[in-house]
Structure formats: structure tokens, C-alpha cells
């Protein structure tokens, strides 16, 4: 079973930055598109950003210009650089891609 492990979350003040990491198992990582998603309390999980195997990126309108997704295929890791964080960005953040199981996520808390 292909697994993912997210890390890098924490408590940050509004306007601050965090960098999330997602380490993947398996040999298919480099050919998979990978995405970041988030789920706030009482809300459905929502799309944040996605990156293809070739590095093409797409973002949710709510994070465009503030978040950057990237990947290192040699390390089988996908990153999410989050700048200018807002209280509404607070959520559990998950990464995922085809054939992977959902990980535990990493909590991001933004204080106003």
C-alpha cells in the first residue's frame, strides 16, 4: 500500500509562512500528479494545489499568489510553501495522488 507522510505544520501568526512536506513511498511517485488538500473543522476537504510529473501547477483561487507547490522526484517529496497566511488558511493539510492512501495530515493553525 502506497503511503504518504505529511509534516511541517504548526502555529503561525497571520502574515507568516510555513513550508509543508509530504514524503511518499513507492516507485510511482515521479510519474504521478500530486496535490495538496485541506480540511477545516466542520468543512469538507478542499483542493489547494496540484503539480504534474512535469511540474505544471494549478492552484485554488483562495491561495493563488500566496502558496507554491513543488516536488523533488529524487526525494519522493512534494512541498507546499505557504506565505502571507490568513486565519482562514487554518486546517489539516493533506497531500495525495493516484493510488496513494490518505495520510494523517499536518495541522496548520494561524493566529490573528
N, C-alpha and C positions, 0 to 999 in steps of 0.2 A: 504494500500500500504506500503510495507516494504521499509524503508528509511535508508540511510547511511549519516553520517556527518563526513567529514574529517577535521583534524586540525593539527597544528604543523609545517606548512611550514614557510618559511621566507627567509631572505637573509643571506648567509654564505660565508665565503671565501673558496677558493679551499683548500682541505685538511681537512676541518671542518666536523662537524657532525650535524645531525638533527634527531629527532625522531617524526615520524608521527603517529597519532592515527586516528582510524576510529570507531565511535560508531554506533552500529546497533540497529534498532528497531525490534520487533517481537520475537517470541519464537523459531524460527527455526535456529537461529544463530549457536547454538552449534553443529548442525549436518551438517552444510553447509561448504564446502570448501570455502575459501575466498582468494581473490587475490588483489594485488596492480598493478596498471597500470599507465602509464604516457603519456602525450601528450605535445610535444614541439611545438612552433609556426611553422606552415606550414608543420607539420608532422602528420602522423597517430598515433592514440593511440596505445601504445605498452605494451606488458606484461612485468612486472618487477619481481613479485614473487607470489607464491601461497602456501597456507597452508591448509592441510586437517583437518577434525574434530579431527583426532587422532594426529595431529601435524607434519605430514610428510611435508617437504618443498621442493620446487623446485624454481630455480632462472634463470633469463635470464643470459646468459654468460657475458653480459656487467656489471652486478652488483655482480656477484658471488665473494664471499670473502670480499665484502665491505658492503653489505646490509644484514640485518637479519629480517625476518618476524616472528612474534609471535602472539599469541592470548590469551585472557583471557575470557573464556566462561562465567564465573560468571558475568563479567562486560560487556559482549557482545561487546567486543572491539578487534580489530586487530591492530597491531602495525607494523611499518617499521622503524627499526634503520638503519640509513644511515651514514656510516663512509667514510673517505677519499673521500669526494665529489669532483667531477670534474665539470668543466663548462658544459660539455655535459650532466650532470645529470639534468640540469635546465629544468623544465617542470611543468605543473599542474599534480599533483598526485591524482589518484582516487583509491578507493577500490571498490570492487564489488564481488558479489556471486550470486548463483542461486536464482531467484525470487526477487532480490533486484533491485530497481531503481538506476540509477547512481546519485551520489551526486554532489555537486558543485565543489568538488576537493579542493586541497590546493596547493598554488603556492610555488615552490622551486626555488630560484634564487641563483646561485653560481658565485661569482666574481673571476676572475683570478688574 
